[in-house]
Amino acid sequence: MSTLAVHDHGASVHDHDHEHHHHDTFITKYVFSQDHKMIAKQFLITGITMAVIAMLLSILFRIQLAYPDKTFPLLETLLGRFAPGGRLDPEFYLSLVTIHGTIMVFFVLTAGLSGTFSNLLIPLQVGSRDMASPFVNMLSYWFFFMASVIMLSSFFIQKGPAGPGWTIYPPLSALPKAMKGSELGMTLWLISMVCFIASSLMGGINYVSTVLNMRTKGMDLWKMPLTVWAFFLTAILGILSFPVLVAGVVLLIFDRSFGTSFYLSDIVLNGKLLPYSGGSPILFQHLFWFLGHPEVYIVIMPAMGISSEVIAVNSRKPIFGYHAMVYSLIGITTLSFIVWGHHMFVTGMNPFLGGVFMITTLIIAVPSAVKTFNWIATMWRGNIRFTPAMLFAIGLVSFFISGGLTGIFLGNSALDINLHDTYFVVAHFHLVMGSAAIFGMLAGVYHWFPKLFAGRLMDEKLGYLHFWITFICAYLVFFPMHFMGLDGVPRRYYAMTAFPAFNHWLSVNTFITWAAIVAALAQVAFLYNFFHSIFFGKRPSQNPWNATTLEWTAPIEHIHGNWPGEIPTVYRWPYDYSKPGHDADFIPQTTPYSETMASNLPHDFEDNPAGLEQYNTWVKANKPGEEVK
Amino acid sequence: MGFRRLIDSKKILSLFAAFTLLGTNTLMAQTAAAGTDAPVDKGAMWLGVGYYVLLFLLVCVIVAVVGKILKIYDLTLKMQGKKGIQWNNIIGVICIVFLVAGLYGTYWSFTEQGTHILPEAASAHGGKIDMMFWVTTAITMIVFLLTQVLLFGFAFKYRGSEKRKGYYYPHNNTIEKIWTIIPAIVLTILVVFGFFTWREVTNTKDVKGDINIEITGHQFQWELRYPGKDGKLGSSDYQLYYTTTNMLAVSPKDRNSYDDLKADTLMLPVNKSIRLNIHAQDVIHSVYLPHFRVQMNAVPGLPTFFKFTPTITTADMRNRLDDPNFNYLLYCNKICGGGHYNMQKVVMVVTEAEYQDWLSRQKPYVSDQLKKEWQLAYGSQVKELTGKRVALNN
């Protein structure tokens, strides 16, 4: 380890010399940038754009659900043939649902979240000049950009975008004649996803190698902030699971275009027997969920890391149970690979296998519970500073509790029989991974805005407004859906009008839609705040939140290589907040113990006998009273 | 100074409003003039859009004005040598208000919408599932209340102040062990409970006397096939036997096929064990019978089944609900295309006598035309089987 650190150090000196001759053109600085901070911004702004688009799509189908019998001429003006006569076409409705899900899960909460914050924070928090491979990092963004463009382009083709749900189960997705959304739109979806996965892998490999090889002197793994731990484990999860989705997608492309039968067997479509035989649609589901389940942890773990950090900084307290937090992340990472079958309890999979998956699924609730309790314990007896970032982190914890608890119902295969594919599921995952993860992302944006946009701050009051409206409306949208699901209302229904028994949910649907519209409008406050603050935001000090981590020791102005001169050395863990005996309520990681004798604790020298001896001598000399203990 | 800015923003507001109105009007006039073939309601549409846009802008301006007022108030306080607005206190109070309102809202939705959930279980295993649901609900609601109260309670109680410092408390192994072990124990209980219920519901061996019914999904309908007097469904093979007259690809070489019946309604005798044999022809569908707590996907090429015992007849349920139009329904619960939202089948649970009566009135699946086709295609083999069937019936 130490040799690596020394080597790193040497390389950094070289970088510093190099800097003097470095001239960026517009293209190399803003477009094909290899600087991790610029790439983070590119990911963030692309992610926000995609999020706004996916949010607008959701408003469109929410309008259909609230007013299934009304026509809106505006829709026809905007969408043309997709909304003939001012009502959404049933197949286009499914396309909207599909693309909303795909964009939100992959483009916003995977690329937008991991891409932004892993890129921004890993080098800054572990103390390195840039990513392990800046060029691959740049490629990662541009593959993501390409994937986004291809995904959106499917709105401009004759038959419209992909429509078989974001899980694209074959045969529906494999048979172009089964629905409009399975034609060219589906092909574009698959191409887009292959680009996306390439991007995600390049990013992930970079994050892992940076964390493992490029930490600054003194930064051992147990001195890393929880954000870095979360990004690191997320990247490992992605590297191990995304390739399986590629395999699944490639076989699906073969079935669609080259007449193979990996997923198809005994198909009769429109009265015609098709020549497929011997395949299994369930095989695709296994491949899909082998990624798909780790994917929801890929989405939530970075958000957990961010909120751990934000809660500790703003409670002015060390995170409670740092080791437990890391071990629970590792536990979640490991277990997430063996729970995928809980998405398939009612597919006809062997019931015994279902039982096994139920056991593993409910075990994963234990580390999740530990994390929740630790967050709450961190706030206990804190000195809580309500920045917008802190509020969003609290919001994440609240959503994670509400949505996580319903996971105990769905993970139980016996209960899942009645709840599978109903609105109960919709409520569950929108709270636990949708809202929670997006709140983690927003917390990160508010908190690290000064690091993203050289020394600017977002407006706090607009942040408060944004938080409270979004938080309340998200609950208003998703809470009632639990009850709909328990009454047997299925998801992905274009209208409930065919079922008189569902009539009493119509008013609830209307209410949900209006809550969603208000939540969407509240995002205008965020967007205005975000873009306005890039140019006109307040200029804070170098360390506006009085945080301990390394990124706040870097200069306000972005420079290539992050620190002028030497990279700071790390001496302590990242959570020395409100340590008794120290005058300030935080001690940066770069402060050696020798400078904080009054606040040192025996615990600080667990694996450092020389330090402990010094500490004991100091205690003898300065605090004779404590020696007795 | 601040007030002048306030007045300015009001002026800007009215100017902006006038401008937007004008803009909307112009736009409206344009569309009305251009769209001769379109009906007049385009104008009304844009007027509506303009109205909502204006409303939203108004809200934005109000927010901006309130923001300015707060800023001025904050500055005035500071000018008088007091502290500015104490946001930590304000947000702390909002947290408590949210907590109380949220808890009341939860209670309200349980009493209001909660009354519509989980219609009475009409199958033998349904009660067990419901029982487990309520146990899980009780446990999770306790955790929900406890954690949310602590979360927002702490947010309020420990809201920041310059006088205090946080309490340096990095870890406590005992507490951490406790809150790892307690959830683990509770979850183990739920897992064991759930596992055995699940095995009971799914691990059903074939028992003599089960009523086999075949249900086949295709875009966007369900087809039903009942066994005849022999109680056995004829086997099927899509690759070999599918034709437009033999939609379910029933085998002509299986003698059980010949007395099979086709039906329009899923008619079930009460208190009899039913084995639904589930097929799909084109894409994945899902047989969902929420009243019976039954769900199983219909997968092309992979036959599935679900066994259950209905316990309440339709007539009985109508009485209990006091709704003469009530019907049990079966509907598709796996996205299957444009007509997914209306792929339903009426389910009737009746007494044994009514069931037998209904069964005797159903038409055979193997129609005369199909029989002729088969004779042409398979010749003597079919003749032999049909002959035997007649003999058996006599």
Interface residues (C-beta under 8 A of the other chain):
Chain A: P73 L74 T77 D89 P90 E91 L94 P164 G165 Y169 P171 L172 L175 A178 M179 K180 L264 S265 D266 I267 V268 L269 G271 L273 S277 G279 S280 P281 I282 S315 R316 K317 P318 I319 F320 G321 Y322 H323 A324 V346 T347 G348 P351 F352 G354 G355 M358 I359 L362 I363 A365 V366 A369 V370 T372 F373 N374 I376 A377 M379 W380 R381 G382 N383 I384 R385 F386 L391 I394 V397 S398 I401 S402 L405 T406 I408 F409 N412 S413 A414 L415 I417 N418 H420 D421 T422 E460 K461 L462 Y464 L465 W468 F471 I472 Y475 F479 P480 F483 M484 L486 D487 G488 P490 R492 Y493 Y494 A495 M496 A498 F499 P500 A501 H504 W505 V508 L521 V524 A525 Y575 Y577 S578 K579 P580 D585
Chain B: D41 K42 M45 G48 V49 F56 V59 C60 V63 G67 L70 W87 N88 I91 G92 I94 C95 F98 G102 G105 T106 S109 Q113 G114 H116 I117 L118 P119 K128 I129 M132 F133 T136 T137 I139 T140 V143 F144 T147 Q148 L150 L151 F152 F154 A155 Y158 R159 G160 S161 R164 K165 G166 Y167 Y168 Y169 P170 H171 N172 I175 E176 W179 T180 P183 A184 L187 L190 V191 G194 F195 T197 W198 R199 V201 T202 N203 H218 Q219 Y238 Q239 Y242 T244 M247 A249 I278 Q281 D282 V283 I284 S286 Y288 P290 H291 R293 V294 Q295 M296 N297 V299 P300 G301 L302 T304 N325 L329 Y331 C332 N333 K334 I335 C336 G337 G338 G339 H340 Y341 N342 Q344
